Amino acid sequence: MFQGRKLLVTGGTGSIGNSICSYFSNNGCDDVYSTTTNINKIKSNQDYIKFKELDLNNIKNINLEQLFDFDIDYLVLNAGLNRDNIFLRMTPEDWSSVINVNLNSSFYLLKYFVKKMIKKRFGRVIFISSVVAHTGNPGQVNYTASKSAISGMVKSLALELSTRNITVNSVAPGFIKSNMTDKLNEDQKNAILERIPMKKLGDSSDIAKAVGFLCSENANYITGQTLHVNGGLALI
Amino acid sequence: MSDIEERVKKIVVEHLGVEEAKIQSDSKFIDDLGADSLDTVELVMAFEEEFGCEIPDDAAEKIVTLKDAVTYLTANSN
């Protein structure tokens, strides 16, 4: 499906990032690039992924031309972090690190790669958003702010780039089994399951397939959209 | 016509698909030659490639006519 194409996924050591890399690789993509903050986090079964060490919190000081001396067809902005706390206890650092990594880093990566996509007259940009961007979530003022900002970015960028055969979409996962949900305790997990009509957490491969669809030829006429993958948790 | 002007004109003709005869040195890419704002970014990218130089964003924004491009590239190309 992705023969001859090149993919870059930020945050490839996380569960969703890893699933996306493996889905594309299994479907013919030979050049799978990814970034991670810490090269030691790379797992032994990820040797097919060409990793670049990149601290997204510090991206504005990085020479991207040196780091990424290649062009890509698919850019998946997946890396994200959360620093949850009720708003009144949230520190300015909690706020700015989440905004920096989840939102601001995309600005720099897109500035760099969209230019190359324009030249090629082809590009697929996928943001990984979140259901909470659309519903809100107590304790995640910073995280939800960063993710809902993405919605606006997706739409405006999609409009700007539509004449150059570049589509821009996002995938909004619900509760997916991941490093983030592993941190929840049993009571929290049960409370979540009760709210999900399908009564199960999603799998990271469910997100990878949605990303794959949006990058595939089946989605050539889809741009500026958010695809919700959440087991019915929120119907938006 | 200088060599630089000729090369710039060739890029504009190819990229915007306009007839060479229609391009005056003070024709504006957007107002007179039918370019959209992304076209102007692409023109600058093509100039950079052709002349082996980097045109910073603040300078690129000021290149709105053929003459602007020729003046900038005469002063800055390798």
Interface residues (C-beta under 8 A of the other chain):
Chain A: K115 I118 K119 E160 L161 T163 R164
Chain B: D36 L38 V41 E42 M45
